[in-house]
Each structure stands twice: as C-alpha cells, then as structure tokens.
C-alpha cells in the first residue's frame, strides 16, 4: 500500500468530489456509517475536502493508492461489503467486461462524518 499523506506528492485530481459516491445504495451506506471508504480508478478528492450527501457532510481523511490484490476483507467492510469477493462482484456488475487484475491500482478515499 502506498499511503500519500503529503498532499504535495499526490497527482492532480482526475474528477471532482461530487462524483466520489453516486450510487444510491452507496450513499445510504455512507449516511448509515456502513461505508467509510471508496475506491476509484482516479483521484476524486484532496485530503480535508468535504463531500456532501443528502445534507450531511463527510471529510476526506486519507487518499492513497492501492493494488486490488492488496484488498482484505477488512478493506471490503470499509466499502460496506462483508468480503473482498462480495465487493469484487459488486464492482464487476457495475463495469461489465472489466478485468479484476491484482496488480491494477486504484485510489482509496477514506472519509468520516463532520460533526457540526
């Protein structure tokens, strides 16, 4: 796992934070506290950036690169799934034909609720 805590070492964002969590089921998982991370093929947010979902705010705490082969069941639980296999099947259902390659790298965005 390559954890980029230094914001200056991160590559430019490839999308905006508004696109980080968009699937309705995932939005509900975030609001319920069952999903505290999301993985994307690009970088969608900076550390400290605020994501708003249904009038609730969440702060991005960590952004780092990870290979799919490094995922554990604990990582899958942060995504709101019971196991890596459950997470994998969900991702592949959204992206038909996409290969699941252990060496493929994704960007992990970890977040937590902002208590106002």
N, C-alpha and C positions, 0 to 999 in steps of 0.2 A: 504494500500500500504506500502510495506517495501522498503524504498529507501536506498540503500547501497552506501553512498558517500565515506566511508572509504574503500579504496582498500584492506586493510588487512583483512577486515571482509567478503570479497567475497569468495565463494568456488572456487576451481580450475575450469578453463575453461573446457568445455566438447567438444569443437570443435574450429576451427580456424576462424578468422575474414574473411577469403576468402569465407567462406560458409554462412556468415551472410545474404547477399542479393544476390540471384542467379537467381530468376525467371525473365526472360527478361522484363516483364511488370513492375515489381517492380524496376528493375534497372533504367528504364526510368522514373518512378515516382520520384526516388531519385534524378536523374540528373535534372529533371524539378522542384525540390523543393516541390513536392506534397507529398512526403513521408519523414518524418524526424525521424521515429522510426520503429523498427521491434521487434516482439515478437517471441521467440523461446522457445522450451522446455528445453533447456540447455543454459549455458553461453558461448557465442562465442567470446567475446571481453572484454578487460580491458578498463577502463576509460582512455582517452588520446590516445588510439590506433588509427591508421589511416587505413581506408578502402579505397581502390582504385577501382573505377568503370569507365570504358571507359576513362582512363587517367585523371579522376577527383578524387580529394581526399576529404574524409569526416572524421572528427574527432568524436570519440565516446565521448559524453559529460556526459552521465549518464548510469548506469547499475543498475537495481533493479528488485526485484521480485514483481509480481502482480497476483492476482487471476482473472480468466476470468470473474467472477461475478462482479468485480470492474470496468470493462471497461465501458466507457461512449462514447457517440457519438464523443466527442472531442478527446478521445484517438483513436477512429477509423479514424478520419480525419488525425491524425499524421501518420497513416498507409496508407493513400491515399484512404480512403473509406468515404462515406457520413454518414454511420451509423454503429452501432455495428452489426446490423443484416446483412448488406452488407459484413462487414468484416468476420463475422461468416460463412456465406455461402461460401465465397471465401476459407477460411481455410478448411472447411469441404469438398470442392470439390477437394482440394489437398490431403486430407487424408481420403479417403472413409472408413466409418465404425468407425472413431474416434468419441468418445462421446464428447460433449461440456458440461463440468461439471463446474458449477460456482465456485466450490472450487479448481479446477485444477489451479496450479500455473505455470506461465511462466516467462521467463526472458525478461525484456524490455531493449532494447538497443536504446538510443536516440543519434542522431548524427547531425552534421551540416557541411556545406562545409568549407573547408580550403581555405582561400583566400591567394593565393601566389603572 
